[in-house]
Amino acid sequence: MEITVVKDAIHAFSSALEVPAIIVLIAMVVLTVYQLGSAIVEYFMERAGKRLDVTRALDAIAGLSRAETLAALRKLPFLKSQQQAFARLLENREMPVEEQRIFAGQLLADEEARLERRVHVTDVIARIAPMFGLMATLIPLGPGLIALGQGDTKQLADSLLTAFDATVAGLCAAGVAFVISKVRKRWYQGDLTAMETILEGVIE
């Protein structure tokens, strides 16, 4: 009797999760589509045809005054936030070199944190979308198996259709999100490396 009560409670709990799991899964699919569009826009607006030669950039700012250095850096294909970081460092160019290096390290860390926040969403989707896809797959299979035992093929077909759709949606969202994260991380790693080099060049 007690085992039956426990089984009924677990069944009621899992059944209650079906709709929330599907809603979360749909939200992640929509969010993945948005992130894909955002990455495409980012590429064409900020990266397409913009290649930075760090060595030439360092040569271009060598020996320049603060205003001249800032003007030269503004011509380089850095992100707006990175240009602002260069400007802040140049505003404090009168500080001792060691203090400038500490300040530059903080600016670099702030930019790294900002870029990490940008890829955090797709990282989360890549990890949890398959979980919610699996939940939305397994939960409808229970009623489907019961329907199979009762000879209700329509209920079985509906349950299987929901299960398969949830699996595809979860895996598709996770796969696309994973690719977006990998591409953006490669972009941002290059950005941060170039930014660190230019910051050091500004200090010197």
TORPA-4810 file (N, C-alpha, C, O; in nm, 3 decimals):
<nodes>
NODE_1_0.084_-0.120_0.000_0.000_0.000_0.000_0.088_0.125_0.000_0.065_0.218_-0.078_M
NODE_2_0.190_0.127_0.089_0.278_0.243_0.098_0.357_0.260_-0.032_0.378_0.373_-0.077_E
NODE_3_0.399_0.148_-0.091_0.474_0.156_-0.217_0.386_0.215_-0.326_0.433_0.294_-0.408_I
NODE_4_0.258_0.176_-0.328_0.165_0.230_-0.428_0.149_0.380_-0.412_0.144_0.454_-0.510_T
NODE_5_0.141_0.425_-0.287_0.128_0.569_-0.261_0.251_0.643_-0.310_0.240_0.750_-0.371_V
NODE_6_0.369_0.586_-0.284_0.494_0.649_-0.329_0.500_0.654_-0.482_0.538_0.756_-0.540_V
NODE_7_0.462_0.544_-0.545_0.461_0.540_-0.692_0.365_0.643_-0.749_0.397_0.711_-0.847_K
NODE_8_0.248_0.654_-0.689_0.149_0.751_-0.736_0.201_0.894_-0.719_0.179_0.981_-0.804_D
NODE_9_0.271_0.917_-0.607_0.326_1.051_-0.582_0.434_1.086_-0.684_0.438_1.198_-0.736_A
NODE_10_0.522_0.989_-0.713_0.628_1.012_-0.812_0.567_1.035_-0.950_0.612_1.122_-1.025_I
NODE_11_0.465_0.957_-0.983_0.399_0.972_-1.113_0.333_1.110_-1.125_0.343_1.175_-1.229_H
NODE_12_0.267_1.152_-1.019_0.202_1.283_-1.021_0.305_1.395_-1.034_0.284_1.494_-1.104_A
NODE_13_0.417_1.377_-0.964_0.523_1.479_-0.969_0.583_1.488_-1.109_0.598_1.598_-1.163_F
NODE_14_0.616_1.374_-1.167_0.676_1.374_-1.300_0.577_1.425_-1.406_0.616_1.497_-1.498_S
NODE_15_0.451_1.389_-1.392_0.351_1.436_-1.488_0.334_1.587_-1.481_0.313_1.654_-1.582_S
NODE_16_0.345_1.641_-1.358_0.332_1.786_-1.341_0.447_1.862_-1.404_0.435_1.980_-1.434_A
NODE_17_0.560_1.795_-1.425_0.676_1.860_-1.484_0.674_1.865_-1.636_0.757_1.932_-1.697_L
NODE_18_0.580_1.794_-1.697_0.580_1.786_-1.844_0.564_1.923_-1.908_0.644_1.962_-1.993_E
NODE_19_0.460_1.995_-1.870_0.436_2.126_-1.931_0.549_2.224_-1.901_0.596_2.290_-1.994_V
NODE_20_0.595_2.239_-1.774_0.709_2.329_-1.750_0.834_2.292_-1.830_0.904_2.380_-1.879_P
NODE_21_0.861_2.161_-1.844_0.979_2.119_-1.920_0.966_2.159_-2.066_1.064_2.204_-2.127_A
NODE_22_0.848_2.144_-2.123_0.827_2.182_-2.263_0.837_2.333_-2.280_0.894_2.381_-2.378_I
NODE_23_0.782_2.408_-2.184_0.789_2.554_-2.191_0.935_2.601_-2.186_0.976_2.686_-2.264_I
NODE_24_1.012_2.545_-2.093_1.154_2.582_-2.082_1.228_2.544_-2.209_1.313_2.619_-2.257_V
NODE_25_1.197_2.429_-2.264_1.261_2.383_-2.387_1.231_2.478_-2.503_1.321_2.513_-2.580_L
NODE_26_1.106_2.520_-2.515_1.070_2.615_-2.621_1.143_2.747_-2.601_1.191_2.808_-2.696_I
NODE_27_1.151_2.792_-2.474_1.221_2.917_-2.444_1.368_2.908_-2.484_1.424_3.004_-2.536_A
NODE_28_1.430_2.793_-2.460_1.571_2.778_-2.496_1.590_2.773_-2.647_1.690_2.823_-2.698_M
NODE_29_1.495_2.713_-2.718_1.503_2.713_-2.865_1.493_2.856_-2.917_1.571_2.895_-3.004_V
NODE_30_1.397_2.933_-2.866_1.381_3.072_-2.908_1.506_3.152_-2.875_1.554_3.231_-2.957_V
NODE_31_1.560_3.132_-2.755_1.680_3.204_-2.713_1.801_3.167_-2.799_1.885_3.251_-2.828_L
NODE_32_1.808_3.041_-2.839_1.917_2.998_-2.926_1.908_3.065_-3.062_2.009_3.108_-3.117_T
NODE_33_1.787_3.074_-3.116_1.767_3.144_-3.244_1.810_3.290_-3.231_1.874_3.345_-3.321_V
NODE_34_1.773_3.353_-3.119_1.812_3.492_-3.096_1.964_3.506_-3.088_2.021_3.597_-3.147_Y
NODE_35_2.029_3.415_-3.015_2.174_3.420_-3.002_2.243_3.396_-3.135_2.347_3.456_-3.163_Q
NODE_36_2.186_3.309_-3.217_2.242_3.285_-3.350_2.235_3.412_-3.434_2.332_3.450_-3.500_L
NODE_37_2.119_3.478_-3.431_2.106_3.604_-3.503_2.202_3.709_-3.451_2.260_3.786_-3.528_G
NODE_38_2.218_3.713_-3.318_2.309_3.810_-3.257_2.453_3.786_-3.300_2.528_3.880_-3.325_S
NODE_39_2.493_3.658_-3.307_2.629_3.625_-3.348_2.653_3.662_-3.495_2.761_3.710_-3.530_A
NODE_40_2.552_3.640_-3.579_2.565_3.676_-3.721_2.578_3.827_-3.736_2.662_3.874_-3.812_I
NODE_41_2.494_3.902_-3.664_2.503_4.048_-3.669_2.639_4.096_-3.618_2.700_4.185_-3.675_V
NODE_42_2.684_4.035_-3.508_2.814_4.071_-3.452_2.926_4.049_-3.553_3.017_4.131_-3.565_E
NODE_43_2.919_3.939_-3.626_3.023_3.910_-3.725_3.025_4.017_-3.835_3.131_4.071_-3.867_Y
NODE_44_2.909_4.046_-3.892_2.906_4.140_-4.004_2.928_4.285_-3.961_2.981_4.365_-4.037_F
NODE_45_2.886_4.319_-3.837_2.900_4.457_-3.790_3.039_4.486_-3.733_3.089_4.597_-3.747_M
NODE_46_3.101_4.386_-3.670_3.224_4.412_-3.595_3.346_4.337_-3.647_3.459_4.374_-3.612_E
NODE_47_3.327_4.233_-3.730_3.441_4.148_-3.760_3.467_4.125_-3.908_3.582_4.105_-3.948_R
NODE_48_3.365_4.128_-3.990_3.382_4.098_-4.133_3.477_4.198_-4.197_3.450_4.319_-4.194_A
NODE_49_3.585_4.151_-4.255_3.680_4.237_-4.324_3.766_4.321_-4.233_3.837_4.409_-4.281_G
NODE_50_3.763_4.297_-4.103_3.842_4.377_-4.009_3.947_4.287_-3.944_3.920_4.215_-3.848_K
NODE_51_4.067_4.292_-3.999_4.177_4.212_-3.947_4.281_4.305_-3.886_4.321_4.404_-3.948_R
NODE_52_4.324_4.275_-3.766_4.417_4.360_-3.693_4.557_4.301_-3.697_4.579_4.186_-3.659_L
NODE_53_4.652_4.381_-3.743_4.793_4.345_-3.738_4.851_4.411_-3.614_4.878_4.531_-3.615_D
NODE_54_4.872_4.334_-3.508_4.915_4.390_-3.380_5.052_4.454_-3.392_5.077_4.559_-3.333_V
NODE_55_5.142_4.393_-3.468_5.277_4.448_-3.483_5.273_4.586_-3.546_5.340_4.678_-3.500_T
NODE_56_5.194_4.600_-3.653_5.181_4.731_-3.717_5.113_4.831_-3.625_5.146_4.950_-3.626_R
NODE_57_5.019_4.783_-3.546_4.950_4.873_-3.452_5.046_4.927_-3.348_5.042_5.045_-3.314_A
NODE_58_5.135_4.841_-3.297_5.234_4.886_-3.200_5.331_4.986_-3.262_5.369_5.085_-3.198_L
NODE_59_5.369_4.960_-3.385_5.458_5.054_-3.454_5.388_5.188_-3.476_5.451_5.293_-3.470_D
NODE_60_5.257_5.183_-3.501_5.182_5.305_-3.531_5.169_5.397_-3.411_5.159_5.518_-3.426_A
NODE_61_5.168_5.339_-3.288_5.150_5.421_-3.168_5.281_5.449_-3.095_5.282_5.520_-2.994_I
NODE_62_5.391_5.395_-3.145_5.519_5.414_-3.078_5.561_5.561_-3.081_5.566_5.623_-3.187_A
NODE_63_5.592_5.614_-2.963_5.644_5.749_-2.953_5.544_5.860_-2.971_5.583_5.977_-2.980_G
NODE_64_5.415_5.829_-2.975_5.314_5.932_-2.995_5.270_5.992_-2.862_5.286_5.931_-2.756_L
NODE_65_5.216_6.112_-2.868_5.159_6.174_-2.749_5.028_6.103_-2.714_4.981_6.017_-2.787_S
NODE_66_4.970_6.142_-2.599_4.847_6.078_-2.555_4.734_6.098_-2.657_4.665_6.003_-2.692_R
NODE_67_4.716_6.220_-2.703_4.609_6.249_-2.798_4.633_6.177_-2.930_4.540_6.123_-2.990_A
NODE_68_4.758_6.176_-2.975_4.791_6.110_-3.102_4.772_5.958_-3.091_4.725_5.893_-3.184_E
NODE_69_4.810_5.903_-2.975_4.793_5.758_-2.954_4.646_5.721_-2.955_4.606_5.621_-3.016_T
NODE_70_4.564_5.801_-2.888_4.420_5.774_-2.884_4.361_5.783_-3.024_4.277_5.701_-3.061_L
NODE_71_4.402_5.882_-3.101_4.350_5.897_-3.237_4.392_5.778_-3.324_4.313_5.730_-3.406_A
NODE_72_4.516_5.731_-3.307_4.564_5.617_-3.384_4.489_5.489_-3.347_4.456_5.408_-3.433_A
NODE_73_4.463_5.472_-3.217_4.393_5.352_-3.171_4.249_5.349_-3.219_4.194_5.242_-3.245_L
NODE_74_4.188_5.465_-3.231_4.048_5.471_-3.276_4.033_5.426_-3.421_3.923_5.391_-3.464_R
NODE_75_4.142_5.428_-3.495_4.137_5.383_-3.634_4.150_5.231_-3.645_4.128_5.174_-3.753_K
NODE_76_4.184_5.164_-3.535_4.204_5.020_-3.537_4.071_4.949_-3.510_3.984_5.004_-3.443_L
NODE_77_4.054_4.827_-3.562_3.926_4.755_-3.550_3.905_4.688_-3.415_3.889_4.567_-3.407_P
NODE_78_3.907_4.769_-3.308_3.876_4.717_-3.176_3.729_4.745_-3.144_3.668_4.835_-3.201_F
NODE_79_3.675_4.667_-3.051_3.538_4.690_-3.006_3.530_4.822_-2.929_3.631_4.872_-2.879_L
NODE_80_3.410_4.877_-2.921_3.390_5.005_-2.853_3.437_4.999_-2.709_3.500_5.093_-2.660_K
NODE_81_3.406_4.890_-2.640_3.446_4.877_-2.499_3.597_4.874_-2.485_3.652_4.925_-2.387_S
NODE_82_3.665_4.815_-2.582_3.812_4.809_-2.578_3.872_4.945_-2.606_3.973_4.983_-2.545_Q
NODE_83_3.812_5.020_-2.699_3.858_5.156_-2.726_3.843_5.243_-2.600_3.929_5.326_-2.570_Q
NODE_84_3.735_5.221_-2.526_3.714_5.296_-2.402_3.820_5.259_-2.298_3.865_5.345_-2.222_Q
NODE_85_3.860_5.131_-2.296_3.964_5.089_-2.203_4.097_5.157_-2.237_4.169_5.201_-2.147_A
NODE_86_4.130_5.165_-2.366_4.252_5.234_-2.406_4.248_5.381_-2.363_4.347_5.435_-2.314_F
NODE_87_4.132_5.445_-2.383_4.118_5.586_-2.346_4.136_5.606_-2.196_4.200_5.702_-2.153_A
NODE_88_4.081_5.514_-2.116_4.096_5.526_-1.970_4.241_5.509_-1.928_4.288_5.579_-1.838_R
NODE_89_4.311_5.418_-1.992_4.453_5.400_-1.959_4.533_5.523_-1.998_4.621_5.567_-1.924_L
NODE_90_4.504_5.579_-2.115_4.576_5.698_-2.160_4.549_5.818_-2.069_4.636_5.904_-2.052_L
NODE_91_4.429_5.823_-2.011_4.398_5.932_-1.918_4.484_5.924_-1.793_4.505_6.024_-1.725_E
NODE_92_4.533_5.804_-1.763_4.615_5.785_-1.643_4.761_5.755_-1.679_4.830_5.684_-1.606_N
NODE_93_4.805_5.810_-1.790_4.940_5.782_-1.839_5.048_5.843_-1.750_5.164_5.804_-1.757_R
NODE_94_5.009_5.939_-1.668_5.107_6.004_-1.581_5.139_5.920_-1.457_5.232_5.953_-1.384_E
NODE_95_5.063_5.815_-1.432_5.090_5.730_-1.316_5.222_5.656_-1.335_5.270_5.642_-1.447_M
NODE_96_5.282_5.609_-1.225_5.401_5.524_-1.237_5.371_5.400_-1.321_5.257_5.354_-1.327_P
NODE_97_5.474_5.347_-1.384_5.456_5.235_-1.477_5.391_5.115_-1.409_5.302_5.053_-1.468_V
NODE_98_5.433_5.083_-1.288_5.376_4.967_-1.220_5.227_4.986_-1.192_5.148_4.893_-1.206_E
NODE_99_5.190_5.107_-1.154_5.049_5.134_-1.130_4.970_5.128_-1.261_4.855_5.083_-1.262_E
NODE_100_5.031_5.173_-1.370_4.965_5.162_-1.500_4.942_5.016_-1.537_4.837_4.980_-1.590_Q
NODE_101_5.041_4.931_-1.507_5.026_4.789_-1.540_4.914_4.725_-1.457_4.838_4.642_-1.508_R
NODE_102_4.904_4.763_-1.331_4.796_4.712_-1.247_4.661_4.758_-1.301_4.566_4.679_-1.309_I
NODE_103_4.653_4.885_-1.338_4.529_4.940_-1.392_4.493_4.872_-1.525_4.377_4.842_-1.550_F
NODE_104_4.595_4.849_-1.609_4.572_4.782_-1.737_4.521_4.640_-1.714_4.434_4.591_-1.786_A
NODE_105_4.577_4.573_-1.612_4.530_4.438_-1.580_4.385_4.438_-1.538_4.310_4.346_-1.572_G
NODE_106_4.344_4.540_-1.464_4.204_4.550_-1.423_4.113_4.577_-1.542_4.004_4.520_-1.551_Q
NODE_107_4.158_4.663_-1.633_4.080_4.690_-1.754_4.064_4.563_-1.838_3.957_4.537_-1.892_L
NODE_108_4.171_4.487_-1.848_4.166_4.362_-1.925_4.073_4.262_-1.859_3.996_4.192_-1.926_L
NODE_109_4.079_4.254_-1.725_3.991_4.162_-1.653_3.845_4.202_-1.668_3.758_4.115_-1.680_A
NODE_110_3.816_4.331_-1.666_3.679_4.379_-1.685_3.627_4.342_-1.823_3.512_4.300_-1.838_D
NODE_111_3.712_4.358_-1.925_3.671_4.324_-2.061_3.650_4.173_-2.075_3.557_4.128_-2.142_E
NODE_112_3.736_4.095_-2.012_3.721_3.950_-2.017_3.590_3.907_-1.952_3.520_3.820_-2.003_E
NODE_113_3.558_3.969_-1.838_3.432_3.936_-1.769_3.312_3.974_-1.856_3.212_3.901_-1.859_A
NODE_114_3.320_4.087_-1.925_3.209_4.130_-2.012_3.189_4.031_-2.126_3.075_3.996_-2.159_R
NODE_115_3.297_3.986_-2.186_3.286_3.891_-2.296_3.240_3.754_-2.247_3.168_3.683_-2.319_L
NODE_116_3.280_3.716_-2.128_3.234_3.589_-2.072_3.084_3.591_-2.048_3.016_3.490_-2.068_E
NODE_117_3.032_3.705_-2.004_2.887_3.716_-1.985_2.813_3.698_-2.117_2.701_3.647_-2.120_R
NODE_118_2.876_3.741_-2.226_2.811_3.730_-2.356_2.796_3.584_-2.400_2.699_3.549_-2.467_R
NODE_119_2.892_3.499_-2.363_2.885_3.358_-2.405_2.820_3.271_-2.297_2.799_3.151_-2.318_V
NODE_120_2.790_3.331_-2.181_2.735_3.251_-2.070_2.600_3.189_-2.108_2.573_3.074_-2.073_H
NODE_121_2.517_3.264_-2.178_2.383_3.214_-2.213_2.392_3.089_-2.298_2.326_2.988_-2.269_V
NODE_122_2.473_3.094_-2.404_2.483_2.977_-2.491_2.555_2.861_-2.423_2.528_2.745_-2.453_T
NODE_123_2.645_2.892_-2.331_2.709_2.784_-2.253_2.605_2.709_-2.171_2.605_2.586_-2.165_D
NODE_124_2.516_2.785_-2.106_2.411_2.724_-2.024_2.316_2.642_-2.111_2.280_2.530_-2.075_V
NODE_125_2.274_2.698_-2.224_2.183_2.626_-2.313_2.247_2.496_-2.361_2.180_2.393_-2.366_I
NODE_126_2.374_2.501_-2.397_2.442_2.381_-2.447_2.445_2.270_-2.342_2.447_2.152_-2.375_A
NODE_127_2.446_2.310_-2.214_2.452_2.209_-2.107_2.315_2.156_-2.068_2.299_2.035_-2.048_R
NODE_128_2.215_2.245_-2.058_2.089_2.200_-1.999_1.979_2.170_-2.101_1.880_2.105_-2.066_I
NODE_129_1.993_2.215_-2.226_1.889_2.186_-2.326_1.868_2.036_-2.344_1.753_1.992_-2.352_A
NODE_130_1.976_1.954_-2.352_1.953_1.809_-2.363_1.881_1.751_-2.241_1.804_1.656_-2.255_P
NODE_131_1.905_1.809_-2.123_1.838_1.759_-2.002_1.687_1.782_-2.010_1.608_1.691_-1.983_M
NODE_132_1.648_1.903_-2.047_1.505_1.932_-2.058_1.444_1.859_-2.176_1.327_1.820_-2.171_F
NODE_133_1.523_1.838_-2.282_1.474_1.758_-2.393_1.448_1.615_-2.351_1.349_1.554_-2.392_G
NODE_134_1.537_1.561_-2.268_1.519_1.425_-2.218_1.398_1.416_-2.125_1.321_1.320_-2.133_L
NODE_135_1.382_1.517_-2.038_1.264_1.519_-1.950_1.135_1.520_-2.030_1.043_1.444_-2.004_M
NODE_136_1.131_1.611_-2.132_1.011_1.621_-2.214_0.993_1.501_-2.305_0.888_1.483_-2.366_A
NODE_137_1.097_1.417_-2.315_1.087_1.293_-2.393_1.032_1.179_-2.308_0.943_1.106_-2.350_T
NODE_138_1.087_1.166_-2.189_1.052_1.051_-2.104_0.914_1.064_-2.040_0.842_0.965_-2.027_L
NODE_139_0.878_1.186_-1.999_0.751_1.203_-1.927_0.630_1.158_-2.010_0.544_1.088_-1.957_I
NODE_140_0.620_1.195_-2.139_0.503_1.150_-2.217_0.504_1.000_-2.247_0.401_0.943_-2.283_P
NODE_141_0.622_0.935_-2.232_0.627_0.792_-2.264_0.547_0.708_-2.164_0.499_0.600_-2.198_L
NODE_142_0.534_0.758_-2.040_0.455_0.685_-1.940_0.311_0.666_-1.984_0.264_0.553_-1.995_G
NODE_143_0.238_0.776_-2.010_0.101_0.762_-2.062_0.096_0.686_-2.194_-0.001_0.616_-2.223_P
NODE_144_0.202_0.699_-2.275_0.204_0.627_-2.402_0.209_0.477_-2.382_0.141_0.402_-2.452_G
NODE_145_0.289_0.433_-2.286_0.297_0.289_-2.258_0.166_0.237_-2.199_0.123_0.125_-2.229_L
NODE_146_0.103_0.319_-2.116_-0.028_0.279_-2.062_-0.129_0.267_-2.176_-0.208_0.172_-2.180_I
NODE_147_-0.126_0.363_-2.267_-0.217_0.360_-2.381_-0.190_0.237_-2.469_-0.283_0.178_-2.524_A
NODE_148_-0.063_0.200_-2.481_-0.029_0.080_-2.559_-0.092_-0.044_-2.497_-0.144_-0.131_-2.567_L
NODE_149_-0.087_-0.052_-2.363_-0.146_-0.165_-2.293_-0.297_-0.171_-2.308_-0.358_-0.278_-2.304_G
NODE_150_-0.358_-0.054_-2.327_-0.503_-0.047_-2.341_-0.547_-0.051_-2.487_-0.667_-0.047_-2.517_Q
NODE_151_-0.450_-0.058_-2.578_-0.483_-0.062_-2.721_-0.519_0.072_-2.781_-0.575_0.077_-2.890_G
NODE_152_-0.487_0.180_-2.711_-0.519_0.314_-2.761_-0.401_0.364_-2.844_-0.311_0.429_-2.792_D
NODE_153_-0.402_0.334_-2.971_-0.289_0.369_-3.056_-0.278_0.520_-3.082_-0.168_0.571_-3.103_T
NODE_154_-0.390_0.590_-3.079_-0.384_0.735_-3.101_-0.309_0.803_-2.987_-0.223_0.888_-3.011_K
NODE_155_-0.341_0.766_-2.863_-0.271_0.823_-2.748_-0.122_0.787_-2.751_-0.037_0.869_-2.719_Q
NODE_156_-0.093_0.664_-2.792_0.046_0.621_-2.804_0.119_0.705_-2.909_0.231_0.750_-2.886_L
NODE_157_0.055_0.727_-3.024_0.117_0.806_-3.131_0.141_0.950_-3.085_0.247_1.007_-3.114_A
NODE_158_0.045_1.009_-3.016_0.062_1.146_-2.967_0.178_1.156_-2.868_0.256_1.250_-2.872_D
NODE_159_0.187_1.058_-2.779_0.295_1.058_-2.679_0.432_1.043_-2.745_0.527_1.111_-2.709_S
NODE_160_0.441_0.953_-2.842_0.568_0.933_-2.911_0.607_1.056_-2.992_0.725_1.091_-3.000_L
NODE_161_0.507_1.122_-3.054_0.536_1.242_-3.131_0.592_1.352_-3.042_0.689_1.419_-3.078_L
NODE_162_0.530_1.370_-2.926_0.579_1.471_-2.831_0.721_1.437_-2.786_0.807_1.524_-2.777_T
NODE_163_0.744_1.310_-2.758_0.876_1.267_-2.711_0.983_1.291_-2.817_1.090_1.343_-2.786_A
NODE_164_0.956_1.254_-2.941_1.054_1.271_-3.047_1.081_1.419_-3.075_1.195_1.460_-3.096_F
NODE_165_0.973_1.499_-3.076_0.990_1.642_-3.100_1.076_1.707_-2.991_1.161_1.792_-3.020_D
NODE_166_1.053_1.666_-2.867_1.130_1.722_-2.756_1.278_1.685_-2.768_1.366_1.767_-2.741_A
NODE_167_1.305_1.562_-2.807_1.444_1.518_-2.823_1.514_1.600_-2.931_1.626_1.647_-2.910_T
NODE_168_1.448_1.615_-3.045_1.508_1.691_-3.155_1.531_1.837_-3.115_1.637_1.893_-3.142_V
NODE_169_1.432_1.897_-3.050_1.444_2.038_-3.010_1.558_2.058_-2.912_1.636_2.152_-2.925_A
NODE_170_1.568_1.969_-2.813_1.674_1.982_-2.713_1.812_1.966_-2.773_1.902_2.045_-2.743_G
NODE_171_1.829_1.865_-2.857_1.961_1.841_-2.918_1.997_1.951_-3.016_2.113_1.992_-3.023_L
NODE_172_1.900_1.999_-3.092_1.926_2.105_-3.189_1.968_2.234_-3.117_2.065_2.299_-3.157_C
NODE_173_1.895_2.271_-3.013_1.929_2.393_-2.938_2.067_2.380_-2.875_2.146_2.475_-2.880_A
NODE_174_2.096_2.264_-2.817_2.226_2.244_-2.753_2.338_2.249_-2.855_2.442_2.310_-2.831_A
NODE_175_2.318_2.186_-2.971_2.422_2.184_-3.073_2.453_2.321_-3.128_2.569_2.359_-3.141_G
NODE_176_2.349_2.397_-3.161_2.369_2.532_-3.215_2.433_2.622_-3.109_2.524_2.700_-3.140_V
NODE_177_2.386_2.613_-2.985_2.442_2.695_-2.878_2.590_2.662_-2.854_2.670_2.751_-2.829_A
NODE_178_2.624_2.533_-2.863_2.764_2.492_-2.845_2.852_2.554_-2.953_2.960_2.603_-2.923_F
NODE_179_2.806_2.550_-3.077_2.884_2.607_-3.188_2.899_2.759_-3.170_3.008_2.813_-3.191_V
NODE_180_2.792_2.827_-3.130_2.799_2.972_-3.108_2.902_3.004_-3.000_2.982_3.097_-3.015_I
NODE_181_2.899_2.928_-2.891_2.993_2.951_-2.782_3.137_2.931_-2.827_3.225_3.011_-2.795_S
NODE_182_3.162_2.824_-2.902_3.298_2.795_-2.949_3.349_2.905_-3.041_3.463_2.949_-3.028_K
NODE_183_3.265_2.949_-3.134_3.306_3.053_-3.228_3.334_3.184_-3.155_3.435_3.250_-3.180_V
NODE_184_3.243_3.221_-3.065_3.261_3.347_-2.993_3.384_3.342_-2.902_3.457_3.441_-2.891_R
NODE_185_3.407_3.230_-2.837_3.525_3.219_-2.750_3.653_3.235_-2.831_3.750_3.294_-2.784_K
NODE_186_3.654_3.180_-2.953_3.772_3.196_-3.039_3.790_3.343_-3.077_3.902_3.395_-3.076_R
NODE_187_3.679_3.410_-3.111_3.688_3.554_-3.140_3.743_3.630_-3.022_3.836_3.709_-3.035_W
NODE_188_3.683_3.606_-2.904_3.715_3.686_-2.787_3.855_3.659_-2.735_3.919_3.748_-2.680_Y
NODE_189_3.904_3.537_-2.751_4.040_3.507_-2.709_4.139_3.589_-2.791_4.236_3.643_-2.738_Q
NODE_190_4.113_3.598_-2.922_4.197_3.682_-3.007_4.187_3.829_-2.970_4.287_3.900_-2.969_G
NODE_191_4.065_3.874_-2.939_4.046_4.013_-2.898_4.125_4.045_-2.772_4.193_4.148_-2.765_D
NODE_192_4.117_3.957_-2.673_4.182_3.982_-2.545_4.334_3.979_-2.559_4.404_4.058_-2.496_L
NODE_193_4.384_3.887_-2.641_4.529_3.881_-2.663_4.580_4.008_-2.728_4.681_4.064_-2.687_T
NODE_194_4.507_4.055_-2.831_4.546_4.179_-2.899_4.533_4.298_-2.804_4.619_4.387_-2.803_A
NODE_195_4.427_4.301_-2.725_4.406_4.411_-2.631_4.518_4.416_-2.527_4.569_4.523_-2.496_M
NODE_196_4.555_4.300_-2.475_4.664_4.295_-2.376_4.794_4.349_-2.435_4.867_4.423_-2.369_E
NODE_197_4.823_4.311_-2.559_4.946_4.356_-2.624_4.944_4.507_-2.644_5.044_4.575_-2.621_T
NODE_198_4.830_4.560_-2.689_4.820_4.706_-2.711_4.828_4.782_-2.580_4.891_4.888_-2.574_I
NODE_199_4.766_4.732_-2.476_4.775_4.797_-2.345_4.920_4.806_-2.298_4.964_4.908_-2.246_L
NODE_200_4.991_4.698_-2.317_5.133_4.698_-2.278_5.211_4.796_-2.364_5.301_4.864_-2.315_E
NODE_201_5.175_4.804_-2.495_5.242_4.900_-2.581_5.213_5.044_-2.542_5.301_5.131_-2.553_G
NODE_202_5.091_5.070_-2.497_5.056_5.206_-2.452_5.138_5.244_-2.329_5.183_5.357_-2.316_V
NODE_203_5.156_5.148_-2.239_5.231_5.175_-2.116_5.377_5.205_-2.148_5.437_5.297_-2.091_I
NODE_204_5.433_5.127_-2.239_5.574_5.146_-2.273_5.596_5.273_-2.353_5.709_5.304_-2.390_E
</nodes>
